[in-house]
Amino acid sequence: MNKKHATLNNYILGKTLGAGYHAKVKLASFNGQQVAAKIFKSTHSLASNMKTLKHEIGVMQKLNHPNLVNLVEVIPNGTYTKKNGQTYEALGIILEYCAGGELFEYVANSGRFSEEVARAYFHQLIDALEYLHNNNIAHRDLKPENLLFDSQFNLKVADFGFATLMEGKDGNGLLKTCLGTESYMAPEIHAKLPYNGSSVDLFAAAIILFIMYAGTPPFSKADPKDPYYKLMCTNRHDTFWQAHLKNKGSENFFSQSFMDLINSLLAHDSVQRPSLAEVKSHPWYNGPVASMEEIRQQFLVRYNAVQAAIEKERLVKQEQKLKEKAKEGGNMMFAGANKFRSGNDNVDEFAGLDQAFNLLSVQRQLRDAEKDEETTSQLKTVADAEYVFKYLLKKHGEFCTKAEPSDKYYKIKFVGVDNNSNPLEFTAEIKKVDEEVNVLDFQKVRGSALPYFETINKIKEQVAAF
């Protein structure tokens, strides 16, 4: 008997690669070719979907470059057939499939890149930007999550939802819309000033270069009030670089040419930043690069490590969901895949928490989880909500300086700092999926993405290993 698959027209749909408000992206195949199908949800009106799609499609239809995620096909009136045979009309775009995953995952899960590898990928990023800018297009949302690797670990720039013509609405070469991702936005965007599309793309590219090589972001936000960016704004570059030498192992970790390039690209005054042509002529840019064969050999190891972490998380979720609750009488709580605890056991384990956080006077509500696709900021568990809630409060000192439990829901706000002493705040809430399964849902409130994901991944590992 053939296994049933969901389909979009002639494309067979597989696992979900990502999901957002407007659409979900699924692995798809047709005639043996793997692609990524971006499918706009039926919950939105066709008019709204078409408006959102029209802009992105309009940009992508003009483009084709080896370092871009290129458009394969547009499906304006497709038929989405679910596994159960139910059908509905769907809108979609078919894109190249990038089997290697996100650059973000590699830095977060397998560490920083060598200078030669970082330079090689910066070359590919600059090649993509040069092509875009020569075609009068600014990307405006460059970040590690939007840089993907194909099966040969070539870099591909993705997501053109914020892309626009460089000339601007007035035709004067200045853009005015304040958008992008906060950690990668240039200071003029934060200040809501008109800006040059090429300059802000290069600003974001410099932050990505810094992350690839240093393994951490240069600052939380390009705002003069940010403690790290303030040093650059006030010409205290030596102090900035000295602060980033922490845990680097050598006083010479950052070369003079690297620091000079970063200093110039991240200058507060956009007029002082180099053009793309000047970046390409810079001494650091023209230093030694790793060959793609060297990168492929190294990144196969990184890829296996990243996939092993993803697979481990998937298996833990699967095991947790399939485990049957044991009933040994009394007030029993399931606290993990292999361990049960009684209410009395929990009293001993969490002694003092009720008084420390004033928990006794509050009756909390376990909210239902939303039915959307699961994200990397979530962890499904069959552990009891009360147990997870108290466990996180007990362990909070291992990953933050302060925990603030909600007086209404099974939700905790964690406040702390990252390795660079920048503020980091996020929430964790336990919600109900069904009668057997809960989900631990994380939301970033403040801080950079990399340290946030590193922190919640550690928490998820602890909860999964109960």
C-alpha positions in Angstrom: 0.0 0.0 0.0 1.5 3.4 -1.0 2.1 5.9 1.7 -0.1 8.9 1.2 1.5 12.4 0.9 0.2 15.9 0.9 0.6 17.5 -2.5 0.7 21.0 -4.1 -0.3 20.4 -7.7 2.4 18.0 -9.0 4.7 18.5 -6.1 4.9 15.9 -3.3 5.2 17.6 0.1 7.4 16.4 2.9 8.6 17.8 6.2 8.0 21.4 7.3 11.2 23.4 6.9 9.9 26.6 8.6 6.7 28.5 9.4 5.7 32.1 9.7 2.6 34.2 10.1 1.7 34.3 6.3 3.1 30.9 5.1 4.8 27.7 5.8 7.8 26.2 3.9 7.8 22.5 3.1 10.3 20.2 1.5 8.8 19.2 -1.9 9.8 17.0 -4.8 8.9 16.6 -8.5 10.5 14.3 -11.0 13.3 13.5 -8.5 14.2 17.2 -7.9 14.0 18.5 -4.3 12.7 22.1 -3.9 11.3 24.2 -1.1 7.6 25.1 -1.4 6.4 28.3 0.3 2.7 27.8 0.8 0.5 30.6 1.9 -2.1 29.5 4.5 -5.7 29.2 3.6 -6.7 31.1 6.8 -5.8 34.4 5.0 -7.8 35.8 2.2 -6.7 35.3 -1.3 -6.4 39.0 -1.8 -4.1 39.4 1.2 -2.0 36.4 0.1 -1.6 37.8 -3.4 -0.6 41.2 -2.1 2.1 39.6 0.1 3.3 37.3 -2.6 3.2 39.8 -5.5 6.0 41.9 -4.0 8.3 39.0 -3.2 7.7 37.3 -6.6 8.2 40.5 -8.4 11.7 40.9 -6.9 12.7 37.2 -7.4 11.5 36.9 -11.0 14.2 39.5 -11.9 17.0 37.6 -10.2 19.2 34.6 -10.8 22.6 34.2 -9.1 24.6 31.3 -7.6 24.6 32.9 -4.2 20.8 33.6 -4.1 17.9 31.2 -3.3 16.5 31.4 -6.8 12.8 31.1 -7.8 11.8 27.9 -9.6 8.1 28.4 -10.2 5.1 30.5 -9.2 1.8 28.7 -8.3 -0.9 31.4 -8.0 -3.9 29.0 -8.0 -2.6 25.7 -6.8 -4.5 22.7 -5.4 -3.3 21.7 -1.9 -4.3 18.1 -1.2 -3.9 16.9 2.4 -3.0 13.4 3.4 -6.6 12.7 4.2 -7.7 13.7 0.7 -9.1 17.1 1.7 -8.3 19.8 -0.9 -8.3 23.6 -0.9 -6.9 26.4 -3.1 -3.4 27.6 -2.2 -0.9 30.1 -3.3 2.8 29.2 -3.4 6.2 29.8 -4.7 8.7 27.1 -5.4 12.3 27.9 -4.5 15.6 26.2 -4.7 16.1 23.8 -1.7 19.1 24.5 0.5 19.8 21.2 2.1 22.7 22.5 4.2 20.5 24.6 6.5 21.0 28.0 8.0 24.4 29.6 8.7 22.9 30.6 12.1 22.6 26.9 13.1 26.3 26.3 12.3 27.6 29.1 14.3 25.2 28.4 17.2 25.7 24.7 17.3 29.2 24.1 16.0 31.1 27.3 16.8 32.8 30.1 15.0 34.5 29.9 11.6 38.2 30.3 10.9 39.3 33.6 9.4 39.9 31.9 6.0 36.4 30.3 6.0 34.7 33.5 7.2 36.5 35.4 4.5 35.4 32.8 1.8 31.7 33.2 2.9 32.0 36.9 3.2 33.2 36.9 -0.5 30.1 35.0 -1.5 27.8 37.3 0.5 29.4 40.4 -1.1 29.1 38.7 -4.6 25.3 38.3 -3.9 25.0 41.9 -2.7 26.9 43.3 -5.7 24.5 41.4 -8.0 21.4 42.7 -6.1 22.7 46.3 -5.9 23.7 46.3 -9.6 20.1 45.2 -10.2 18.8 48.2 -8.2 17.6 46.0 -5.3 18.3 46.4 -1.5 17.7 43.3 0.6 17.1 45.0 4.0 16.9 41.9 6.1 20.3 40.3 6.0 21.0 38.1 9.1 22.4 34.6 9.7 19.0 33.0 9.6 18.5 34.3 6.1 21.8 32.9 4.8 21.4 29.2 3.8 23.8 26.5 2.5 23.1 24.3 -0.5 24.2 20.6 -0.5 27.7 21.7 -1.4 27.8 24.3 1.3 27.7 27.3 -1.0 26.1 30.3 0.6 22.6 31.4 -0.6 20.9 34.6 0.4 17.2 34.0 1.1 13.9 35.8 2.0 13.2 38.8 -0.2 10.1 39.9 1.6 11.7 43.2 2.7 13.6 43.8 -0.6 12.9 47.0 -2.5 14.2 49.2 -5.3 17.3 51.2 -4.3 16.1 54.4 -5.8 13.3 54.8 -3.3 9.8 56.1 -3.7 11.0 59.7 -4.4 13.7 58.5 -6.9 16.5 60.2 -4.8 18.2 57.0 -3.8 17.0 57.2 -0.2 14.7 54.7 1.6 12.4 55.6 4.5 10.6 52.5 5.7 11.8 51.4 9.1 12.0 47.6 8.9 14.5 44.7 9.2 15.7 42.7 12.2 16.7 45.0 15.1 20.1 43.4 15.8 21.2 43.9 12.2 19.7 47.3 11.5 22.0 50.3 10.8 21.7 53.2 13.3 20.0 55.5 10.7 17.1 53.0 10.5 16.8 52.9 14.3 16.8 56.7 14.2 14.0 56.6 11.6 16.1 58.7 9.1 16.2 58.3 5.3 18.9 55.7 4.4 20.9 54.3 1.6 20.0 50.7 0.7 23.5 49.6 -0.2 24.9 51.1 3.0 22.5 49.3 5.3 23.0 46.0 3.6 26.8 46.3 4.0 26.2 47.3 7.7 24.3 44.0 8.2 26.9 42.1 6.3 29.6 43.4 8.6 27.7 42.2 11.7 27.4 38.8 10.0 31.1 38.7 9.3 31.9 39.5 12.9 29.6 36.7 14.1 31.1 34.2 11.7 34.6 34.9 12.9 34.1 35.9 16.6 31.2 33.6 17.3 29.3 36.3 19.0 27.6 39.6 17.8 29.5 42.8 18.1 26.7 44.5 20.0 23.0 44.1 20.7 21.8 47.0 18.7 23.4 49.8 16.6 22.3 52.5 19.0 24.6 55.0 20.7 23.0 53.9 24.0 24.2 50.3 23.5 27.3 49.8 25.7 29.3 48.2 22.9 28.2 50.3 20.0 28.6 53.4 22.1 32.4 52.6 22.1 32.4 52.8 18.3 30.4 55.9 18.2 32.8 57.7 20.5 35.9 56.5 18.8 36.9 54.2 21.6 37.6 51.3 19.3 40.5 50.0 21.3 38.2 49.4 24.3 35.6 47.8 22.0 38.1 45.3 20.7 39.7 44.6 24.0 36.3 43.8 25.4 35.7 41.3 22.6 39.0 39.5 23.2 37.5 37.8 26.2 37.7 34.0 25.9 39.5 34.3 22.5 42.8 32.9 23.8 45.1 35.4 22.1 45.7 39.1 22.1 46.3 38.8 18.4 43.0 37.1 17.6 41.6 40.1 15.6 44.1 41.2 13.0 44.6 44.9 12.4 43.1 44.7 8.9 40.0 42.9 10.2 39.4 45.5 12.9 39.9 48.3 10.4 37.3 46.8 8.0 34.8 46.3 10.8 35.4 49.7 12.2 34.7 51.4 8.9 31.7 49.3 7.9 30.0 49.8 11.3 30.7 53.5 11.5 27.8 55.5 13.0 27.9 58.1 10.2 26.9 56.3 7.0 29.0 58.8 4.9 32.2 57.4 6.5 31.4 53.8 5.6 33.1 52.2 2.6 31.3 51.4 -0.7 31.0 47.9 -1.9 33.9 48.5 -4.3 36.0 49.8 -1.5 35.2 46.7 0.6 36.4 44.5 -2.2 39.7 46.4 -2.4 40.3 46.3 1.3 43.5 44.3 2.5 41.5 42.0 4.7 39.1 41.1 2.0 42.0 40.1 -0.3 43.6 37.9 2.3 43.8 34.0 2.0 40.5 32.1 1.6 39.7 28.5 2.3 38.9 26.5 -0.9 35.4 25.1 -1.3 36.8 21.6 -1.1 38.4 22.4 2.3 35.1 24.0 3.4 33.1 21.0 2.3 35.3 18.6 4.2 35.1 20.7 7.4 31.4 21.5 7.1 30.4 17.8 6.6 31.6 17.3 10.1 29.8 20.5 11.3 26.7 19.4 9.4 26.7 16.0 11.0 27.0 17.6 14.4 24.1 20.0 13.7 21.9 17.3 12.4 22.7 15.0 15.3 21.6 17.8 17.7 18.3 18.2 15.7 17.7 14.5 15.5 18.4 14.1 19.2 15.7 16.7 20.0 13.3 15.1 17.6 13.8 11.6 19.1 13.3 13.0 22.6 10.0 14.6 21.6 8.9 11.4 20.0 9.8 9.2 23.0 8.1 11.6 25.4 4.9 11.7 23.4 4.8 7.9 23.1 5.5 7.1 26.7 2.5 6.0 28.7 1.9 7.5 32.0 2.3 5.0 34.8 -0.3 5.2 37.6 0.9 4.1 40.9 -1.9 5.6 42.9 -2.0 8.8 44.8 -1.0 12.2 43.4 1.5 11.2 40.7 3.4 13.5 38.4 5.2 12.4 35.2 8.6 14.2 35.3 10.3 12.8 32.2 10.6 9.9 29.8 11.8 7.4 32.4 10.9 8.8 35.8 7.8 9.3 37.9 7.5 11.3 41.1 4.8 11.6 43.7 3.5 14.9 45.1 5.5 14.3 48.3 8.7 13.8 46.3 8.2 17.2 44.8 7.7 18.8 48.1 11.2 17.7 49.1 12.8 18.5 45.8 11.4 22.0 45.7 11.6 22.9 49.4 11.7 26.6 49.9 10.5 27.6 46.4 6.9 28.3 47.5 8.1 30.9 50.1 10.9 32.3 47.9 8.6 33.1 45.0 5.3 33.4 46.9 3.8 30.5 45.0 1.3 29.2 47.5 -1.2 32.1 47.2 -1.6 31.7 43.4 -3.8 29.4 41.4 -2.2 29.2 37.9 -4.0 28.5 34.6 -2.5 26.1 32.0 -3.2 27.8 28.7 -3.8 25.8 25.5 -1.0 25.9 23.0 -1.7 27.4 19.6 -2.1 24.8 16.8 0.5 26.3 14.5 3.7 24.4 13.4 6.2 23.7 16.1 9.3 26.0 16.2 12.9 25.8 17.4 11.8 28.0 20.4 9.6 25.2 21.7 10.0 21.8 23.4 7.2 19.3 23.7 7.1 17.3 26.9 4.9 14.9 28.8 6.3 16.2 32.1 3.7 17.7 34.5 3.3 21.5 34.1 3.7 22.2 37.8 6.9 20.2 37.9 8.5 21.9 34.9 7.5 25.3 36.3 9.1 24.7 39.7 12.1 23.0 38.1 12.8 26.1 36.0 12.5 28.4 39.0 14.9 26.2 41.0 17.5 26.0 38.2 17.2 29.7 37.0 20.5 30.7 38.5 22.3 28.5 36.0 21.2 30.6 33.0 20.0 34.0 34.3 20.3 36.3 37.3 16.6 36.8 38.1 13.3 34.8 37.6 9.9 36.5 37.7 7.0 33.9 37.8 3.6 35.0 36.5 0.8 35.1 39.0 -1.7 33.9 36.4 -0.1 31.4 34.1 2.7 28.8 34.1 5.0 31.5 32.7 8.4 32.8 33.9 10.3 35.9 32.8 14.1 35.3 33.0 16.4 38.4 33.2 20.2 38.2 32.8 23.2 39.1 30.6 25.0 37.3 27.8 28.7 36.5 27.7 29.4 40.1 26.5 27.5 41.5 29.5 24.6 42.7 27.2 21.1 42.4 28.6 19.2 39.2 27.8 15.6 38.7 28.7 13.1 36.0 27.6 10.0 34.2 28.8 9.2 30.5 29.1 5.6 29.3 29.4 4.3 25.7 29.8 1.1 25.3 27.7 -1.2 22.3 27.1 -1.1 20.5 23.7 -3.4 17.7 24.6 -4.3 15.4 27.5 -0.8 13.8 27.4 1.5 16.5 26.1 2.6 20.0 27.1 4.9 22.4 25.3 7.5 24.7 26.8 7.3 27.8 24.7 10.2 30.4 24.8 9.9 34.0 23.6 12.8 36.5 23.3 12.1 39.9 25.0 15.4 41.6 24.8 18.9 40.8 23.5 20.7 39.2 20.6 19.5 36.1 18.9 22.6 34.0 19.2 23.0 34.0 23.0 19.2 33.7 23.3 19.1 30.5 21.3 22.3 29.1 23.0 20.6 29.7 26.4 17.2 28.2 25.6 18.9 25.2 23.9 20.7 24.5 27.2 17.4 24.7 29.1 15.6 22.4 26.6 18.4 19.8 27.0 17.9 19.9 30.8 14.2 19.5 30.6 14.4 16.8 27.9 16.8 14.9 30.1 14.6 14.7 33.3 
